[in-house]
């Protein structure tokens, strides 16, 4: 359901160099908000779009993955040589993407010119030597991810899921894979529900890894273990280094001299620690997060740039920053950079590599030499950059969400039973939950309408589009998102909300959503829209909300249980969370235990918070988008909601796509979705978009 990247759809812009230019003295055209003409067409923001992924360094070469909307979302491994040549490594017919934990990540690794990757169609591990044809190393029936080299034994150590029997809960293990002969892998560690980060120490003597069990998610509680590697390649006695059911460990890493480092949230913030002389010591305690919710395997936030120097990334106030830590003695060196470090930081003694961006720069693969400390762009996710005249930059805003949005909610939270169509969703039994017992501070980013060619009639305020990110343990950032600019350049205001449960503000902020999903997040979105109206930044009669996956659920719940929004767009959103509890994949099969309550013991709460049971309360227009091969949120979720809204007599549109899974990857579907959503808002809010758009069938539109 639910990962951060589930904002829907993920778009990256490619703009022609000839974006409309205008001198300051040229008069602007007066037109209603929403009807402004913009060069950021849906086709342009999709053409050539790249999802930049994990980075690997191999000698002087740097590798990364890129998902290409123009190739139906295929992931390709790309190499850049020291002389600047960039070329594809993955040949046509192969797709370097893992499905372990369903969301995958860490699908490739490189060692001395040999490229190893998981192929999406069969999930076998392949090796590609010297740019030749990929050769399988593993049989079908198993999924592989997060491979690391055990060079002294000529093997990979990786996470494996056994899907041979089609189990809903495929057994997981850490296995060793011979790099010279095909085989399913030798099991080194098994018994836990989940594993990640199996890493071999520099001397080849010790294996470290993370593991956790249901009902924990990795940001709730994980354990860091080590074990010596015996001469025959098996493991000796295992030792738990850190972690538990209420401590989240993130990214264990061996230093070049064999010291084990890791990130832990034991103080309420994900900070960096190390095990030294059998003791755990913090490096630089601070109220900042050095970790992320581990939805995929490829998440890293620090890397060794030499034996005693670490390049670290951390987030404060919703923005990622860069620093160095000298380890002996410990010394903190903040770095001023024109790019925020977003993902996949890697380093050697010469440079650091990362995926970064800024409020005016869409994501790029960048290199920063330790000598110059100026980022150099190696690969852009876009074609031509957007002219700054068209860019609306993020304005951080903080507002207060009330303990209860309406008086009747309080009665429910004191234990009054809910009846279909007569109540809004109830909370967990404990009415003193910190998420609801007092007003709470909520963080968001506001984007004002911006277009150098147009202005709105005097005395009018813009329609507001409230964005609800996925996860729900995700976070929105200030890096340029051309999808946001698509809306602001047409005259929409956008509020991107880091509602209760979001990461980047410490564990207490993250834990606000425990037991309160469908309550606290919804109230935060409603409060954000209300705050923007009160500040004169939005039109109270033209408020819309949109989101994908978990954000789609928040969207549907806000439209059902509150009357603030006049329209909404749900991308593969959840309408019946009881169905989700019974029909989802292993990684998330117990996630709702913490967000709502154990099922079926808390069945009443699942019903009370499912929009599908309260459709008679809906008073808003709704458009839904759904991939027909989605295994995370089954298509029947959107289908049921569309039928219910249609029967309720409200304007509704429902668009489905063959071949799409959880998150749209095909360029033509991304284009169609964005245009259809704009068309829908135009019909509902009473403006005519400047774009030429194929009409959308809208039922019950008067």
N, C-alpha and C positions, 0 to 999 in steps of 0.2 A: 504494500500500500504506500510505501510510505516514505521513501527516502527524500533527502534534501533536494536531489536533482529532479524531483517530480513536479516542479513548477511546469505548467503545461501550456503549450509545448515549449521545450527548450529551443530558443532561436538564437542564431548568431547572424549578424547582418553583414551583407556584402553590398556596399553602396558604390555606384558609379562615381568616378571622380567629379563628375559635373553636377553635384548637388546644387540646388538652386541657390544662387548667390544674390545678395541684395545690399546695396549701399545704405548706410544709416539714414540718409536723407530721403530715400525712396518711401513714398506713402504705402502703408500697409492696407491690404484689402480687409474690409470689415465683413466677417462671416460668423455664424453661430459656432460656439464650441462644438467640436465633433465633426464639423463639416469642412475643416481646413484641408487643403491639398498638401500632400507631403511626398517627397521623393523616397521616403522609406516605405515603399510598397511591400506587400507581403512576399511577393516574388523576390524582391531585392534583399529582404532580410533573411531569405532562405537560401538563395542561390549561392553555392560554394560554401555553405555553412559547415564548420568543423567543430566537433566536440573534442577538444584537446584533452588527452588522458595522461596516463602514467609515463614517467621519464626514467630512462636508464642510461648510465654512463659505462662505456666499455673502451678503455684506453683513451684515445683522442676522439672517438666517435660518441655522439649522443643520439639516443633513440627516444621516440615517443609514439604514442598511439593517437590516432585521430578517427573519430566517427564521422562519416560523410553522408549527409542527407541526400546528396546527388547520387549515391550508390546504395540507396535504400537502407542507410544507417550502418553499412559495413564498416568494421573497425580495421584499420590498416596500420601496421608498424612501419614507421618512417625513420630513416637514418640520415644524419648530417655528418659529413666527414670534416676533418680539420680545415680543409681548403674551401669549405662553404657549400659543397655539393649536397643537395637534398634529393633523396630518391626513396621510392616505395620498396620495402622489403617483402611484405606480404603479397604473394601473387594473386591474381583474380581467381575466384572460386574458394578462397579462404577468408575467414573472418575471425580476427584475434579477439575473442570475447568469451569470458567464462560465465557459467550459470550457477556456480556454487553459491549457496545462500540466496539463490535466485537473482540477486543484484550483481554478483560477480565482482569484477575488479582484479587487479594483479594477474592479468591473463598472459603476460609475457615477462621473460627475463633474458638477459644477454650475458654470455661469458666467452671471452676470447674469440669474438666473431661469430660464435654459434648462437642462433636465436631460437628460443624455446617459447612455445605459445599454446594456449588452449584454443581449439577451433570450435566456433559456435555451433555448427550444424551437428557434430557428433560428440563434442566435448572431450575428444581425445587430446592428449598432449603430443605436439609435434616438435621436431627439431629441423631447423633449416641451416645447413652448413654452407658457408661460402656463397651465399646467394642462390643456392640450388633449389631443387624441388623439395618442399616440406615432406618429411618422412614421419609416420606415426611411431611414438614410443610406447603408447598404452592402447589397450583394447577398448572397444565400445562397452557401454554400460556403466562407466564411471565418469564423474565430473572432477576436474582438477583446477586448482587456483593457487596463487601465493607461493610459487616455486622459488626456492633458494638453492644456490649451488653448494654442494659439499665436495669441494674440488679434490681433496686428498683421496676420496673414495669413488670419484667419477660418477657421481649420482646427484640427482635433484632431491630435495626434501620439500614436500608439498602437502597441501590440504586436499583430501579426496572425499567425495561423497559417493556412496554405492547406490546406484539407481537401477541395478539389474532387475530387482523385483517390483519396481514401480511403487515402492512404499511412500506413503505420505510423509514419513519421517525417515529419510534415507540415512543409514549409519555414516558417521563421519570418522575420519582418522587422519593422522599424519603418517605419510608413507615416504619411502625412499624409492626413487625411480632410476634404474640403470640408464645412463645416457647413451649406451652403445647397443642395447638389445631391447626389443619390445617386451613389455610385461606390465601387469596391473599395479605393481609396486609392492614393496615389503612394508608391512605395517610396523611402525615404530611406537605409536601412541594411539590408544583408542579408549572408549568408555565414556567420554564426555559427549554432550550433545553437539558442541561446536568447538572448532579450533581456528586459530589464525597465527600468523607471524612465526612460523617455524624457522629459526635462524641458527646457523652453526657459528661457533666462536672462531676467531681468526686462526687459532692453532688447531682447529678441527677436533678439539677434545670434548666440547660440550654443546648440547642442543638446548635452546630456550624456546618457549612458545607460550601462547595465550590459550586459555580454554574457559568455557562457561557452560552452564546448564539452564534448561527451562526452569522457571519462567523468565529468567533474566535476559535482558538485551545487553549488548556489550557496553553501553553507556550506563547501565545499572550496576552490574557487578561482573568482574572477570578475575581470573587468577593467572599469575605469571609463574611458570614452572621451569626448572632446569633439570637436566640429567646428563651424566657423563656418557660418552659414546664408547662402547667397548671395541676391542680389536676386530670382532666379527661384524661390527656395524649396528648391533642392537644397543639398547639403552640400559644403563645401570640404574641404581636407586634414584628415584625422583625426589626433588625438593621444591616445595612451594616457597617462592621468594616474596611475593606480595599479593594482595588482592583478596577478594571474598565476595559475598553476596551484596555488600553495600559499598564496595570500592571499585571504581572503574579504572582498569589499567589499559593503557594505549601505547602502541608502538615500542615494544622492546627493541633494543639495538645494542650491538657490541661495539665498543670503541676499538680503534686500531690496536690498542695494547691489551684488549681482552677484558675490559670492565663493562658490566651490564648496566645499561641506562634504560629508563622507561618513564612514561608519563602516568601520574596517578592523580585522582581527585580526592584524596583522603582529607584534605583541608577544606573541601568545598569548591576548589578550583583545580583544573587539570594543570599541574605543574611538573617540572622535570626533576627526576630523582636518579640516583645510581646506587648500586650495591657495591660497597667497598669495605674490605676487611670484615665481611659478614654482617655489615650494618647498612641500613638504608639511610641515605642522607639527601636532603634537598639541595638543588644547586642555586636557585635564585627565586625564593618564594615571592609571589606577588599575586594581586587580585586580577588575574588574567587567565585565559584558557589557552593552553598549549596543545590541547587535544580536540578531537572532533567525534561526532557520533559515527561509529564504524559501520556504516551501511555497506561499504565495499571494502575489499581487501587492500586497495592501493593507497589508502590514506596515510600520509606521512607529514610531520610538521617540523622535523629537525634532521640534520645530517652532519656527519663529521667532515670538517674541512681541514684535515690534518690530524695529528695524533692527540692534540690537546685543545682543539678549537672546534666549537659546534656552531653551525648556522641554525638559528631557531626562528620559528614563526609563532606568533601568538595574537590573540584577538582581544581587543578592549573596545568597548562602546560600539561594537558592531563592525570594526574595521581591523583587518589583519596587518600586522607590522612585522618588521625584520630586526633581528639582533644577532650578535655573536656572544658566546659564552666561552671564556678561557677557563679550562677545567682545573689547572694546578698552578697557582692558586685560582680559586673561582673569581672571575671578573666579568662584569656585565658591560657590553658595548652596544648600545642602540644604534641602528643604521637608518639614516634618512634616505628613502628611495622614492623615485617617481612612480613605482609600481607596487601595489600590494601583492604579497605572495599568497596565492589562493590555494594551490595544490602541489603535491608531488615534488617537494624540494629534494634535490640531490646535490652532492658536493664532492670535490676532490681538493687537492692542495693548491690548485690553480684558480678554481672558479666554483660558483654555485649555479645551479640550474633550477628553474621552477616554472610553473604556470602562474602567471600574474596578470594584473590589470589595474585599472584606476577608474575614477568616475568619468574620465574621458577616453579611456582605452579599453576596448573589448579584450577578452582573454588572449594571451600570447604565450608561446614558449620563449623564455628569456634566459640569457646567461649574464652573470655579473662576475667579472674577474676580481680576484681579491686585491689586485694591484690598483685597478681603476675605480672599482665600486660604482660603476654606472651600468645600468641594465642595457643589454643589447638584445634586440628582438630577433629570434631565430625563425619563428613561424607565427603568423597571425591566424586567428580564427575567422578573420574577415578579409575582404579584398581591400578596397580603399577605405581609409578611416572616415568617420563621419565629421563633416565640417562642424567646428564648435558652435557655430551659430544655431545649430539645430539641437544641441544637446541640453537636456534638462538634467542638472546634477542633483544628487540626493541631498535633501535637507533633513538632518536628524531631528526627530520630534519625540517627545515623551509626554504621555498623557496618563490620566488616572482612569482605571476601569473600576466601576463600582462593585461592591460585594455582591449585589444582586441587581439585575437589570430591571426587574419588575416585581411588585409586591407578591404576586402569586407564586413566584419562584421560591420565596422564603418559606412558604407553607410546605412546598414540596420537599425542600431540603430539611425540614423538621420531621419528615417521615410520612407526609400525606401521600397515599397511593395515587399514581397517575392513571388517568383514563384516556384512552385514545381520543385525540381531538380536543381534549379539555385542558391540557397542561403542557408546560415546557419541560425539558428533561431534568430529571432529578440528579442529585449528586450522590457521592458515596454516603454511607450511613452516618459518618461522623460529620455533623454540621459545623464543627469548629475547624474544618480543613483550612489551612492557611491560604489556599487558593480562593476561598470564598468568604472568610470571616471578616475581612477588612478590605477597603479599597487598595488597589495595587498599582504600582508604576509599570507601564508598558512602553516598549521601545518600538520605533518604526522609522521609516524613511519616506519623506514626502517629495514628490516630483511635480512641479508646477507645469502647466501647459507652456510649450515654447515652440514658436514658429516665426522666423524672421519675415515671412510674407503676409501673415494674417494677424488680426486682432479681433476680439469679440466685441459685440455691441456694448456700449456703456451700461453699467448697472446690472450686468449678468455675471453669474459665477459658473465655473465649469462643472461638468459631470465628473464624478469621482469614481475611480476603479480601485477597489480595495483588493490587494493580492494576499492570498493565504498560502504560504509555502507548504511543501510536503514535509514528510517526516512522521508525525508532527515534530519529532526531534530533529529539526533542521534549523536553518537560519538564512535570512536574506543578507545580502552584502551591498556595498556601495559601488562595486565595479560596474562599468558600463554594460548594460543589458539592452541590446537593440530592440528587444521586445517591448520594454518600457518606453523607449523612444518612439516606437511605432504609435503608441497611444498618445503620448504627450505632444508629438508633432501634429496631431490631428485635433488637439484642443481638449484632451482629457487631462485631468489631474490624476495622479496615481499615489496611493498610500500602500507601501510594502511593509507589512506588519510582522514583527518578531514577537508573536503572541506568547503567552505563558507556555512553557515547555520548550521554547527555542534554546539552542545552544549559543555559547559565546558570552553568557552573562553569569556563569557560575552554576553549580549544581542546584542551589536553592531555587533559582529561576527555572531551571530545567524540571525540577521535581514538582513545580506548581501544578502540572498537568496530571500528576498521578491521581487516579480516581476521578478526574475532572474533565476528561476529553469529551468534547461536545458541550461543555458548559463554559469553562474558563476561556478556552480559545475563541469560542463564539462571542462571548461577552467582550473580549478584547477587541475583536474585529468591529463589533457594533460600537464600542466606545471610541475607537479610532475614527470611524466615519462621523460620529456625532461631534467629536472634538474638531474635526476639520470644518464641519458646517459652522460651528460656533466661532471658529477663527476666521470665517469669511473666505475659506479656501475651497469650498465645495457647495454645490447646489443640493439642498435637502431633498428635492423632488427627482433628482437624477443620480442616485447612489446605486452603484453596482458592485458585485463581489464576484471574484473568480478564483479558482484554484484547481490543482490536480491531485489525484490520489487522496492522501489525508487532507490536503487543502481543499479537495473537492468535497469531502465530507463536511468540513467546517463551513464551506459555502452552502451546501444543502441544508445544514442545520440552522445557519443564520437566516436563510430564507424561510424556513419552516417555523422556527420558534420565536422569531422576532419580525417586526414589520418595518424595520429601518430601511432595508434595501428594496429597490423597485425592480431590480433585474439581477440575474446571475448567470455565470457560466461554469459548468462542472466538467472537468476533463477526467474521465475514468474515476469519478468520485464514488464514495460509498454511501448508499442510501439505507441499507439494512445491515447494521453492524453485527446483528445476531448471525446472519448468513455468513458474514466474513469470519466470525469466530469459528464457524463449523467448516468453512471451505476456503482455506488459504494454504500457503506453503510452509515448510518447516520453520524457516527462520523467524517468521512472525506469528506462528501458530499459538504462542502464549503471550504475545505482546499486549493484548488487550487485558490480560490479568492485571497489569499495573495501571493501564489507562482508564479502565472501567471497573473491572472486578473479575474474579474467576468465573468461567462459564462451565456449567449451567447454573451454578449457585446464585450468580447475580443476574439471572435471565431477565428479571423485571427491569433492571437498570438498562440492559441492552435494548429492550423494547422501548422504554421511555425515551431513549436518546436516538432512536432510529427515525429519520425523517419520513420513511415510507409509511409509518403508522399514523402520521399526523398531517397527511396531505390536505385535509380540509382546512388546515390553518394557513396554508399558503395563500399569499396575496400578491405574489411577484411573478414576473415573467422568467422563463428558464430555458437555456440552451445547453444541451448535453453532447459530449463527444466521447466516443468509445472505440478502442481497438478490439477486434473480435477474437484475437488470440491472447488476450490478457489473462494470465494465470494468477496474478497478484490480486486484482479486483475483477472478478468474473463479469462478463458483459451483461448478465441478467440483472446486475445491480442498477445500471443506467436504464436498461429496458423497463424495469419495474417502475422506476421513478418517472420516466417519460409517460408511461401509460396512466399513472395515477394523476399526474398534473394535467394531462389531456382530458381525463374524465372530470377533473375539477373545473374545467372551463377556462383555464389560464393559458396565455400565450406560451407555446412550448415548441422547441425544435430539437430533433435528435439525429445526429450524424454518426455513422459507424464506418469503420475502415477495415477491409480485409487485410490480413497479413501484419497488422500492427499489434504490438504487445503493450506492456505497461510503459507508456511514454512513446510519443510518435517519433519515428526516425526517417520516414520517407518524405522527401521534399514536397511532393505534390499534396500530401495530406496536411503537412504543416501550413502550407500556403492556404489551402482551402479552409482550414479551421480558423485561422486568424481573420481571413476575409469574412467568413460566415459570422463570426462573433461580432465584428464591426457592423455588418449589415443588420444583425439582430438588434443591437443597441440603437442603431439609427431608426429602425421601425418602432421600437418600444418608446424611445425618448423623443421621437418626432423631429429628427434631423436627417438630411440626405447626405451620406458620405460622398466625398469628392471622387472616390475610387470607383472604377467600373467593376462591379462584383456580380458574379452569378447569383441570382436570387436563392434564398433559402426558404424551404417550405416551413411555414410557421402556422401551427394549428391554433385556432381560437383567437387569432389576431383581429381586432375590431377596428 
